[in-house]
């Protein structure tokens, strides 16, 4: 019996990772200069082909380990990118994922080894192929998540002020939320625990530090902020 599917051409499957972090009050994405042709040296997301015995998620987590030295971080599939002409030499379908990572966790030496740089999402360089579209799609998915769930655990230090959480949301959505209303909303969710510690750098009185409750798991709230 002739092998099945012989009439179909071979298509390569890849994953690309949109890795977000938060630093200097900006939401940033990790980019690398591409090290192969075509468009060698142009800015790119980090990705790779899916192995014969790999799932899409396992391939994405492998890329994360090779890129930032971490695999146990938030990861979610975004979408497939399948334009036949998206890469000039071969037919490659890529599945984009986005990851959330605290700025103090990743392996900086590993990032530097591959010449990686962090760029604010509102000030990106020119990117190869459809990688800008991938970032925009990932940012849209992340914003939807942030509107339905409190996302500070993935991006802030273990202890943080409500103002720092407010600043994070300002950076995610690229707009300013009213401080008083934001504070009331996030405290009403019942997922934050006030600690006895204070952050004293911004004022003499200081602001209490909060952390996520130990048993907190992602929830689908009515709405935290309007997308």
C-alpha positions as CSV (number, residue, x, y, z in Angstrom):
1,X,0.0,0.0,0.0
2,X,1.3,3.4,-0.9
3,X,2.1,5.7,2.0
4,X,-0.7,8.1,2.9
5,X,-0.5,11.8,2.2
6,X,2.1,11.5,-0.4
7,X,0.3,14.0,-2.6
8,X,0.9,16.8,0.0
9,X,4.0,18.8,0.3
10,X,6.0,18.8,3.5
11,X,5.4,21.8,5.7
12,X,7.7,22.9,8.6
13,X,6.1,23.7,12.0
14,X,7.8,26.2,14.3
15,X,7.1,28.0,17.5
16,X,7.9,31.7,18.3
17,X,7.9,33.0,21.8
18,X,6.8,36.6,22.7
19,X,8.5,37.0,26.1
20,X,7.2,39.9,28.2
21,X,8.8,41.4,31.3
22,X,8.2,44.6,33.3
23,X,11.1,47.0,34.2
24,X,11.6,50.7,34.5
25,X,7.8,51.0,34.6
26,X,7.6,49.7,31.0
27,X,6.3,46.5,29.5
28,X,9.1,45.0,27.4
29,X,9.6,42.2,25.0
30,X,12.8,40.2,24.3
31,X,14.2,40.4,20.8
32,X,17.3,38.9,19.2
33,X,19.3,39.7,16.0
34,X,18.6,36.8,13.6
35,X,21.6,34.6,13.2
36,X,20.7,32.9,9.9
37,X,19.7,33.9,6.4
38,X,17.4,35.3,5.1
39,X,17.5,38.7,6.9
40,X,20.5,37.8,9.1
41,X,21.1,40.4,11.8
42,X,17.5,41.8,11.7
43,X,15.5,41.8,14.9
44,X,13.5,38.7,15.6
45,X,11.6,36.8,18.3
46,X,13.2,33.7,19.6
47,X,11.8,30.5,18.2
48,X,12.6,27.1,16.7
49,X,11.2,24.1,14.8
50,X,9.0,21.6,16.6
51,X,10.7,18.2,17.0
52,X,9.2,15.0,15.7
53,X,8.3,13.8,19.2
54,X,7.5,17.3,20.7
55,X,4.2,19.0,21.4
56,X,3.9,22.6,20.6
57,X,4.0,23.6,24.3
58,X,7.0,21.5,25.0
59,X,8.8,23.0,22.0
60,X,7.9,26.5,23.3
61,X,9.2,25.7,26.8
62,X,12.4,24.3,25.3
63,X,12.9,27.6,23.5
64,X,12.3,29.5,26.8
65,X,14.9,27.3,28.6
66,X,17.4,28.0,25.8
67,X,16.6,31.7,25.8
68,X,16.2,32.8,29.4
69,X,17.0,29.7,31.4
70,X,13.5,29.2,32.6
71,X,10.6,26.9,31.7
72,X,8.4,27.1,34.8
73,X,6.8,30.5,33.9
74,X,3.4,31.5,32.5
75,X,3.0,30.4,28.9
76,X,0.0,30.6,26.7
77,X,-0.6,29.8,23.0
78,X,-1.7,32.9,21.0
79,X,-2.4,31.9,17.4
80,X,-1.1,30.2,14.3
81,X,0.6,32.2,11.5
82,X,0.3,30.4,8.2
83,X,0.6,32.9,5.3
84,X,2.2,30.8,2.5
85,X,4.7,33.6,1.8
86,X,5.6,34.4,5.4
87,X,9.1,33.0,4.9
88,X,10.8,33.3,1.5
89,X,12.6,29.9,1.2
90,X,10.4,27.3,2.8
91,X,6.7,26.9,3.8
92,X,6.8,27.4,7.6
93,X,3.7,27.6,9.8
94,X,4.5,29.1,13.2
95,X,2.5,29.0,16.4
96,X,3.1,32.0,18.6
97,X,3.1,31.8,22.4
98,X,3.5,34.5,24.9
99,X,5.3,34.2,28.2
100,X,5.3,36.4,31.4
101,X,8.5,36.7,33.4
102,X,9.6,38.7,36.4
103,X,12.6,40.8,35.4
104,X,14.7,39.5,38.3
105,X,14.3,35.8,37.4
106,X,15.9,35.3,34.0
107,X,19.4,34.3,33.2
108,X,21.0,37.5,32.0
109,X,24.2,35.8,30.9
110,X,22.2,33.5,28.7
111,X,20.3,36.4,27.2
112,X,23.6,38.3,26.5
113,X,25.2,35.2,25.0
114,X,22.6,35.4,22.2
115,X,22.8,39.2,22.0
116,X,19.2,39.6,23.2
117,X,17.8,43.0,24.1
118,X,14.6,44.1,25.9
119,X,12.5,46.7,24.0
120,X,9.4,48.6,25.3
121,X,6.3,47.3,23.5
122,X,5.6,50.9,22.3
123,X,9.0,51.4,20.8
124,X,9.9,48.3,18.8
125,X,12.5,48.2,16.0
126,X,11.8,46.8,12.5
127,X,11.1,43.1,12.8
128,X,11.5,40.1,10.4
129,X,8.6,38.5,8.6
130,X,5.3,38.7,10.6
131,X,6.9,39.0,14.0
132,X,5.4,42.4,14.7
133,X,2.0,40.9,14.1
134,X,2.8,38.1,16.5
135,X,3.7,40.7,19.2
136,X,0.5,42.6,18.6
137,X,-1.6,39.5,18.8
138,X,0.2,38.4,22.0
139,X,-0.2,41.8,23.5
140,X,-4.0,41.7,22.7
141,X,-4.3,38.3,24.3
142,X,-2.3,39.4,27.4
143,X,-4.4,42.6,27.8
144,X,-7.6,40.4,27.7
145,X,-6.1,38.2,30.4
146,X,-5.1,41.3,32.5
147,X,-8.7,42.6,32.2
148,X,-10.1,39.4,33.7
149,X,-7.4,38.4,36.1
150,X,-4.9,40.2,38.3
151,X,-1.5,39.5,36.6
152,X,1.0,41.1,39.0
153,X,2.2,37.8,40.3
154,X,3.9,37.0,37.1
155,X,5.7,40.3,36.6
156,X,6.2,42.1,40.0
157,X,8.4,41.2,42.9
158,X,6.8,39.0,45.6
159,X,5.8,42.1,47.6
160,X,4.6,45.3,46.0
161,X,2.6,48.4,46.6
162,X,-0.8,49.1,45.0
163,X,0.8,52.0,43.2
164,X,3.4,49.6,41.6
165,X,0.5,47.3,40.5
166,X,-1.3,50.4,39.1
167,X,1.9,51.4,37.2
168,X,2.1,47.9,35.8
169,X,-1.5,48.1,34.5
170,X,-0.7,51.5,33.0
171,X,2.2,50.0,31.1
172,X,0.2,47.0,29.9
173,X,-2.7,49.0,28.5
174,X,-0.6,52.1,27.6
175,X,-2.9,54.5,29.4
176,X,-3.4,55.9,32.9
177,X,-5.9,54.4,35.3
178,X,-7.4,56.5,38.1
179,X,-5.4,55.6,41.2
180,X,-8.3,55.7,43.7
181,X,-10.6,53.7,41.5
182,X,-7.9,51.1,40.7
183,X,-7.0,50.7,44.3
184,X,-10.7,50.1,45.3
185,X,-11.2,47.6,42.5
186,X,-8.1,45.4,43.1
187,X,-8.6,45.3,46.9
188,X,-12.3,44.3,46.4
189,X,-11.2,41.2,44.5
190,X,-10.0,39.6,47.8
191,X,-6.8,38.1,46.3
192,X,-4.2,40.4,47.9
193,X,-2.8,40.2,51.4
194,X,-1.5,43.3,53.1
195,X,1.8,42.7,54.8
196,X,3.2,44.6,57.8
197,X,6.1,45.9,55.6
198,X,6.2,49.3,54.0
199,X,7.9,50.8,51.0
200,X,9.4,54.0,52.2
201,X,11.2,55.3,49.1
202,X,8.4,57.4,47.8
203,X,7.2,59.2,51.0
204,X,8.0,59.6,54.7
205,X,4.8,57.8,55.7
206,X,5.4,54.9,53.3
207,X,3.0,52.6,51.5
208,X,2.1,49.1,52.7
209,X,3.4,46.2,50.6
210,X,1.0,43.6,49.4
211,X,1.4,40.1,48.1
212,X,-0.9,37.5,46.4
213,X,-2.6,35.1,48.8
214,X,-0.8,31.7,48.9
215,X,-3.9,29.8,47.6
216,X,-4.6,32.3,44.9
217,X,-5.2,30.8,41.4
218,X,-6.1,32.6,38.2
219,X,-9.8,33.6,38.2
220,X,-12.2,35.1,35.7
221,X,-13.4,38.2,37.4
222,X,-16.3,40.2,36.0
223,X,-13.9,42.9,34.8
224,X,-10.8,44.5,36.4
225,X,-10.3,47.1,33.7
226,X,-12.0,47.8,30.4
227,X,-10.0,46.6,27.4
